[in-house]
Amino acid sequence: MPLSHFDEHSSIVACETSWGRWWQTVTEVFIEISVKEGTRGKDVHISIRPKFIECSIQGKEILKGELCRTVVPDDSTWTVESPDFEKFWESLLIGQFAPDPWLRLEMMKKLDLERFQIENPGFDFSSAKLSKCYDNIEPTDLSREDK
């Protein structure tokens, strides 16, 4: 499963479970549930209350019980994330808000690290040095890629 906030999670310490894993930062708790390929949001039922959570997928109960601490349900979110690793947005909107060449390279590096983390759960890639030749990509090469 992709990690939505990889920057925050590059060196997570997760508790593995039969259904996935969970971990926490100073301000948040994350629950990652492994789902079958093709699972859609409409297949998932999640109920979050201040001291209670339950989750079922395609009618099968995954977890249900009293939370260890109180949460704010309105501040809680969930998503079903696609394992499609080939997405790279050249800009936010077509022809608008494109990162400059240096920032684009940094984005590409971060996405590669995220892919490695997803493909190799449990390994810490936070201080990894990539051997890919990012520095050899000229800004003119980047602008040609966009076309």
Accessible surface in RSA format (square Angstrom, percent):
REM  Atomic radii and reference values for relative SASA: ProtOr
REM  Chains: A
REM  Algorithm: Lee & Richards
REM  Probe-radius: 1.40
REM  Slices: 20
REM RES _ NUM      All-atoms   Total-Side   Main-Chain    Non-polar    All polar
REM                ABS   REL    ABS   REL    ABS   REL    ABS   REL    ABS   REL
RES MET A   1    70.20  36.4  38.91  25.7  31.29  74.5  31.08  26.4  39.12  51.8
RES PRO A   2    23.18  16.9  17.91  16.3   5.27  19.1  17.91  14.8   5.27  32.7
RES LEU A   3     6.01   3.3   3.47   2.5   2.54   6.4   5.28   3.7   0.73   2.0
RES SER A   4    73.84  62.4  32.27  43.1  41.57  95.8  32.24  68.6  41.60  58.3
RES HIS A   5    94.08  51.4  87.17  60.6   6.91  17.7  54.32  56.0  39.76  46.3
RES PHE A   6     9.97   5.0   7.00   4.3   2.98   7.7   7.00   4.2   2.98   8.5
RES ASP A   7   110.75  77.6  93.83  93.4  16.92  40.0  26.58  62.6  84.17  83.9
RES GLU A   8    99.26  57.0  70.62  53.4  28.64  68.2  40.68  78.7  58.58  47.8
RES HIS A   9     3.19   1.7   3.19   2.2   0.00   0.0   3.19   3.3   0.00   0.0
RES SER A  10    18.88  16.0  18.52  24.7   0.36   0.8   2.35   5.0  16.52  23.1
RES SER A  11    67.47  57.0  46.83  62.5  20.64  47.6  18.31  39.0  49.17  68.9
RES ILE A  12    35.72  20.3   7.34   5.5  28.38  68.4  14.49  10.4  21.23  57.6
RES VAL A  13   137.90  90.7 117.20 106.1  20.70  49.9 120.80 105.0  17.09  46.4
RES ALA A  14    30.28  27.8   3.83   5.9  26.45  60.2   4.89   6.9  25.39  67.2
RES CYS A  15    62.72  47.4  53.86  60.1   8.86  20.8  21.54  54.6  41.18  44.4
RES GLU A  16   121.76  69.9  97.78  74.0  23.98  57.1  60.82 117.6  60.94  49.8
RES THR A  17    44.88  31.9  17.52  17.8  27.37  65.2  29.18  39.2  15.71  23.7
RES SER A  18   123.47 104.3  71.25  95.1  52.23 120.3  59.64 127.0  63.84  89.4
RES TRP A  19    56.41  22.6  46.71  22.6   9.69  22.8  40.22  21.4  16.19  26.3
RES GLY A  20    13.47  16.6   0.00   N/A  13.47  16.6  10.03  27.5   3.43   7.7
RES ARG A  21    21.40   9.0  21.40  10.9   0.00   0.0   7.77  10.6  13.62   8.3
RES TRP A  22    89.11  35.8  88.68  42.9   0.44   1.0  75.53  40.3  13.58  22.0
RES TRP A  23     9.60   3.9   7.24   3.5   2.36   5.5   9.60   5.1   0.00   0.0
RES GLN A  24   113.69  63.6  91.04  66.5  22.65  53.9  21.35  45.5  92.34  70.0
RES THR A  25    44.94  32.0  26.28  26.6  18.66  44.5  35.62  47.8   9.32  14.1
RES VAL A  26   156.15 102.8 119.72 108.4  36.43  87.8 127.70 111.0  28.45  77.2
RES THR A  27   118.02  83.9  83.16  84.3  34.86  83.1  73.10  98.2  44.92  67.9
RES GLU A  28    80.05  46.0  71.07  53.8   8.97  21.4  28.47  55.1  51.58  42.1
RES VAL A  29    94.96  62.5  66.33  60.1  28.62  69.0  66.33  57.6  28.62  77.6
RES PHE A  30    34.97  17.5  32.17  19.9   2.80   7.3  34.97  21.2   0.00   0.0
RES ILE A  31    70.18  39.9  37.97  28.3  32.21  77.6  38.05  27.4  32.13  87.2
RES GLU A  32    29.88  17.2  26.02  19.7   3.86   9.2  14.53  28.1  15.35  12.5
RES ILE A  33    27.12  15.4  16.83  12.5  10.29  24.8  16.83  12.1  10.29  27.9
RES SER A  34    76.46  64.6  60.47  80.7  15.99  36.8  35.54  75.7  40.92  57.3
RES VAL A  35    36.51  24.0  14.55  13.2  21.96  52.9  22.20  19.3  14.31  38.8
RES LYS A  36   157.51  76.8 145.85  89.5  11.66  27.8 106.47  95.8  51.03  54.4
RES GLU A  37   163.34  93.8 126.10  95.4  37.24  88.7  48.41  93.6 114.93  93.8
RES GLY A  38    62.79  77.4   0.00   N/A  62.79  77.4  41.63 114.2  21.16  47.4
RES THR A  39    14.58  10.4   1.83   1.9  12.76  30.4   0.76   1.0  13.82  20.9
RES ARG A  40   150.52  63.2 146.90  74.9   3.62   8.6  46.99  64.2 103.53  62.7
RES GLY A  41    34.50  42.5   0.00   N/A  34.50  42.5  21.62  59.3  12.88  28.8
RES LYS A  42   171.83  83.8 127.67  78.3  44.16 105.1  86.49  77.9  85.34  90.9
RES ASP A  43    35.57  24.9  25.38  25.3  10.19  24.1   5.82  13.7  29.75  29.7
RES VAL A  44    19.30  12.7   5.52   5.0  13.79  33.2   6.32   5.5  12.98  35.2
RES HIS A  45   101.61  55.5  98.39  68.4   3.22   8.2  68.75  70.9  32.86  38.2
RES ILE A  46    41.98  23.9  17.74  13.2  24.24  58.4  17.74  12.8  24.24  65.8
RES SER A  47    24.39  20.6  19.29  25.7   5.11  11.8  12.89  27.4  11.51  16.1
RES ILE A  48    42.15  24.0  24.91  18.6  17.24  41.6  24.91  17.9  17.24  46.8
RES ARG A  49   115.55  48.5 115.18  58.7   0.37   0.9  51.51  70.4  64.04  38.8
RES PRO A  50    67.82  49.4  67.82  61.8   0.00   0.0  67.82  56.0   0.00   0.0
RES LYS A  51    81.85  39.9  79.15  48.6   2.70   6.4  55.21  49.7  26.64  28.4
RES PHE A  52    44.63  22.3  44.63  27.6   0.00   0.0  44.63  27.1   0.00   0.0
RES ILE A  53    20.10  11.4  20.10  15.0   0.00   0.0  20.10  14.5   0.00   0.0
RES GLU A  54    43.56  25.0  43.56  33.0   0.00   0.0   1.62   3.1  41.94  34.2
RES CYS A  55     2.97   2.2   1.86   2.1   1.11   2.6   1.88   4.8   1.09   1.2
RES SER A  56    23.68  20.0  23.29  31.1   0.38   0.9  13.23  28.2  10.45  14.6
RES ILE A  57    19.26  11.0  16.18  12.1   3.08   7.4  16.18  11.7   3.08   8.3
RES GLN A  58   110.33  61.7  73.30  53.6  37.03  88.2  37.22  79.2  73.12  55.5
RES GLY A  59    76.52  94.4   0.00   N/A  76.52  94.4  37.87 103.9  38.66  86.6
RES LYS A  60   145.17  70.8 138.84  85.2   6.34  15.1  91.82  82.6  53.36  56.8
RES GLU A  61   107.29  61.6  85.83  64.9  21.46  51.1  30.13  58.3  77.16  63.0
RES ILE A  62    39.73  22.6  20.26  15.1  19.47  46.9  22.44  16.2  17.29  46.9
RES LEU A  63    27.96  15.6  21.40  15.3   6.57  16.5  27.96  19.6   0.00   0.0
RES LYS A  64   119.03  58.1  84.52  51.9  34.51  82.2  34.67  31.2  84.37  89.9
RES GLY A  65    26.62  32.8   0.00   N/A  26.62  32.8  25.87  71.0   0.75   1.7
RES GLU A  66   136.24  78.2 102.76  77.7  33.48  79.7  34.51  66.7 101.73  83.1
RES LEU A  67    36.92  20.6  31.33  22.4   5.59  14.0  33.82  23.7   3.10   8.3
RES CYS A  68   114.20  86.4  84.20  93.9  30.00  70.5  45.59 115.5  68.62  74.0
RES ARG A  69   185.86  78.0 180.73  92.1   5.13  12.2  63.94  87.4 121.92  73.9
RES THR A  70    93.97  66.8  68.04  69.0  25.93  61.8  48.40  65.0  45.58  68.9
RES VAL A  71    50.26  33.1  42.57  38.5   7.68  18.5  48.27  41.9   1.98   5.4
RES VAL A  72    90.11  59.3  83.96  76.0   6.15  14.8  85.14  74.0   4.98  13.5
RES PRO A  73    45.37  33.1  35.35  32.2  10.02  36.4  35.55  29.4   9.81  61.0
RES ASP A  74   141.62  99.2 108.50 108.0  33.12  78.3  33.44  78.7 108.18 107.9
RES ASP A  75   114.85  80.4  83.08  82.7  31.77  75.1  30.93  72.8  83.92  83.7
RES SER A  76    39.35  33.2  16.03  21.4  23.31  53.7  13.33  28.4  26.02  36.5
RES THR A  77   123.47  87.8  93.53  94.8  29.94  71.4  65.81  88.4  57.66  87.2
RES TRP A  78   109.07  43.8  83.79  40.6  25.28  59.4  69.87  37.3  39.20  63.6
RES THR A  79    97.85  69.6  67.97  68.9  29.88  71.2  64.39  86.5  33.46  50.6
RES VAL A  80    52.93  34.8  21.11  19.1  31.82  76.7  24.49  21.3  28.44  77.1
RES GLU A  81    44.14  25.3  33.99  25.7  10.14  24.2  28.44  55.0  15.70  12.8
RES SER A  82    59.39  50.2  41.55  55.5  17.84  41.1  35.32  75.2  24.07  33.7
RES PRO A  83    68.40  49.8  61.30  55.9   7.10  25.8  61.30  50.6   7.10  44.1
RES ASP A  84    70.10  49.1  50.02  49.8  20.07  47.5  24.04  56.6  46.06  45.9
RES PHE A  85    59.33  29.7  50.19  31.1   9.14  23.8  55.23  33.5   4.10  11.7
RES GLU A  86   150.07  86.2 123.41  93.4  26.66  63.5  57.76 111.7  92.31  75.4
RES LYS A  87   116.65  56.9 101.36  62.2  15.29  36.4  65.85  59.3  50.80  54.1
RES PHE A  88    46.86  23.4  30.29  18.8  16.56  43.1  32.02  19.4  14.84  42.5
RES TRP A  89   158.13  63.5 148.51  71.9   9.63  22.6 134.24  71.6  23.89  38.8
RES GLU A  90    71.89  41.3  69.22  52.4   2.66   6.3  15.22  29.4  56.67  46.3
RES SER A  91    25.97  21.9  13.97  18.6  12.00  27.6   7.71  16.4  18.26  25.6
RES LEU A  92   112.54  62.7  97.25  69.6  15.28  38.4  99.46  69.8  13.08  35.2
RES LEU A  93    87.58  48.8  83.69  59.9   3.89   9.8  87.58  61.5   0.00   0.0
RES ILE A  94   178.04 101.3 156.10 116.3  21.94  52.9 159.17 114.6  18.87  51.2
RES GLY A  95    77.70  95.8   0.00   N/A  77.70  95.8  41.50 113.9  36.21  81.1
RES GLN A  96    93.22  52.1  87.20  63.7   6.02  14.3  29.21  62.2  64.01  48.5
RES PHE A  97   135.76  67.9 102.03  63.2  33.72  87.8 114.84  69.6  20.92  59.9
RES ALA A  98    64.68  59.5  37.04  57.2  27.64  62.9  37.04  52.2  27.64  73.2
RES PRO A  99    27.57  20.1   8.39   7.6  19.19  69.7  16.40  13.5  11.17  69.4
RES ASP A 100    82.89  58.1  71.22  70.9  11.67  27.6  39.82  93.7  43.07  43.0
RES PRO A 101    56.11  40.9  54.37  49.6   1.74   6.3  56.06  46.3   0.04   0.3
RES TRP A 102   167.93  67.4 163.33  79.1   4.60  10.8 143.42  76.5  24.51  39.8
RES LEU A 103    79.94  44.5  79.94  57.2   0.00   0.0  79.94  56.1   0.00   0.0
RES ARG A 104    12.86   5.4  12.86   6.6   0.00   0.0   6.25   8.5   6.61   4.0
RES LEU A 105    23.28  13.0  23.28  16.7   0.00   0.0  23.28  16.3   0.00   0.0
RES GLU A 106    57.49  33.0  53.10  40.2   4.39  10.5  13.55  26.2  43.95  35.9
RES MET A 107    79.03  40.9  73.75  48.8   5.27  12.6  77.97  66.3   1.05   1.4
RES MET A 108    35.02  18.1  32.84  21.7   2.18   5.2  34.42  29.3   0.60   0.8
RES LYS A 109    55.52  27.1  55.52  34.1   0.00   0.0  25.07  22.6  30.44  32.4
RES LYS A 110    69.58  33.9  68.44  42.0   1.14   2.7  50.07  45.1  19.51  20.8
RES LEU A 111    55.37  30.8  54.91  39.3   0.46   1.2  54.91  38.6   0.46   1.2
RES ASP A 112    16.85  11.8  16.39  16.3   0.46   1.1   3.81   9.0  13.04  13.0
RES LEU A 113    25.29  14.1  25.29  18.1   0.00   0.0  25.29  17.8   0.00   0.0
RES GLU A 114    28.96  16.6  28.96  21.9   0.00   0.0   4.86   9.4  24.11  19.7
RES ARG A 115    54.79  23.0  54.79  27.9   0.00   0.0  27.26  37.3  27.52  16.7
RES PHE A 116    78.46  39.3  78.46  48.6   0.00   0.0  78.46  47.6   0.00   0.0
RES GLN A 117     8.00   4.5   6.27   4.6   1.73   4.1   0.85   1.8   7.15   5.4
RES ILE A 118    30.45  17.3  11.90   8.9  18.55  44.7  18.16  13.1  12.29  33.3
RES GLU A 119   101.15  58.1  70.65  53.4  30.50  72.6  34.07  65.9  67.07  54.8
RES ASN A 120    54.95  37.9  51.47  49.7   3.48   8.4   5.61  13.5  49.34  47.7
RES PRO A 121    85.82  62.5  69.25  63.1  16.57  60.2  70.01  57.8  15.81  98.3
RES GLY A 122    75.11  92.6   0.00   N/A  75.11  92.6  40.32 110.7  34.79  77.9
RES PHE A 123   131.74  65.9 127.55  79.0   4.19  10.9 130.26  79.0   1.48   4.2
RES ASP A 124    94.34  66.1  62.34  62.0  32.00  75.7  33.56  79.0  60.78  60.6
RES PHE A 125    42.50  21.3  41.39  25.6   1.11   2.9  42.03  25.5   0.48   1.4
RES SER A 126    58.02  49.0  25.92  34.6  32.10  73.9  17.92  38.2  40.10  56.2
RES SER A 127    96.40  81.5  76.95 102.7  19.45  44.8  49.33 105.1  47.06  65.9
RES ALA A 128    41.26  37.9  16.14  24.9  25.13  57.2  26.72  37.6  14.55  38.5
RES LYS A 129   190.43  92.9 160.78  98.6  29.65  70.6 110.94  99.9  79.49  84.7
RES LEU A 130    47.41  26.4  19.11  13.7  28.30  71.1  20.63  14.5  26.77  72.0
RES SER A 131   114.37  96.6  82.10 109.6  32.27  74.3  55.78 118.8  58.60  82.1
RES LYS A 132   124.22  60.6 104.35  64.0  19.86  47.3  80.92  72.8  43.29  46.1
RES CYS A 133    78.51  59.4  64.54  72.0  13.97  32.8  22.24  56.3  56.27  60.7
RES TYR A 134     5.95   2.8   5.16   2.9   0.79   2.1   4.86   3.7   1.09   1.3
RES ASP A 135   123.04  86.2  97.02  96.6  26.02  61.5  36.51  85.9  86.53  86.3
RES ASN A 136   103.23  71.2  85.38  82.5  17.85  43.0  26.60  64.0  76.64  74.1
RES ILE A 137    44.06  25.1  37.20  27.7   6.87  16.6  38.43  27.7   5.63  15.3
RES GLU A 138    95.15  54.6  94.88  71.8   0.27   0.6  31.00  60.0  64.16  52.4
RES PRO A 139    72.25  52.7  68.96  62.9   3.29  12.0  69.33  57.2   2.92  18.2
RES THR A 140    82.67  58.8  80.56  81.7   2.11   5.0  72.55  97.5  10.12  15.3
RES ASP A 141    49.15  34.4  46.81  46.6   2.34   5.5  15.85  37.3  33.30  33.2
RES LEU A 142     5.42   3.0   5.36   3.8   0.07   0.2   5.42   3.8   0.00   0.0
RES SER A 143    55.46  46.9  50.71  67.7   4.75  10.9  40.73  86.7  14.74  20.6
RES ARG A 144   155.82  65.4 144.54  73.7  11.28  26.9  65.57  89.6  90.26  54.7
RES GLU A 145   100.04  57.4  69.54  52.6  30.50  72.6  42.28  81.8  57.76  47.2
RES ASP A 146    74.09  51.9  41.48  41.3  32.61  77.1  21.30  50.1  52.78  52.6
RES LYS A 147   201.26  98.2 136.77  83.9  64.49 153.6 121.58 109.4  79.68  84.9
END  Absolute sums over single chains surface
CHAIN  1 A    10900.3       8474.6       2425.8       6172.7       4727.7
END  Absolute sums over all chains
TOTAL         10900.3       8474.6       2425.8       6172.7       4727.7
